[in-house]
Amino acid sequence: MCLRSGSRVTRAVVPITTVPHKAPALPEGPWLFAPGEPPRPPRAPSGPPRAVLFDRDGTLVEDVPYNGDPALVRLMPYAREALAAVRAHGAAAGVVSNQSGVARGLLTRGQVEAVRRRVEELLGPFGVWAVCPHGPGDGCG
């Protein structure tokens, strides 16, 4: 789901099973959350992260534009090692991915799911997969 805030676009990550094909039309901002509260300064990390989100294409697997073929999935160098280190530290691992090929008619949800299954065959299960299927004209940036 993508929310417009003035000239900025803010993204919210949601599981693929709940992402509609087209984002609903939202009124122009400003979007105010907890109005009147001063911004909080960033806190220093108090320990290892509880979760790490990885981009799929070009981070975990080689970037093959609009890939809907599980046979073309190839791991990036050190992806397995990086993921193992995250898991060894007790952090949850998830995947986020822009798949505009769905909106463009170049990919089906089934193809995206087949590639997801192949990635998990190679790297093991992830706690969450969040896929944005929107195209360039949908306002997701």
WOFEN-V527909 format. One record per helix or strand of 2 or more residues. SS is the DSSP state (h for helix, s for strand). FROM is the first residue (numbers start at 1). TO is the last residue. If there is no record, write none. Layout:
BEGIN
ss-><SS	SS>
from-><FROM	FROM>
to-><TO	TO>
END
This chain:
BEGIN
ss-><s	s	h	s	h	h	s	h	s	h>
from-><2	8	16	51	70	79	92	109	128	136>
to-><5	11	18	55	72	88	98	123	132	138>
END
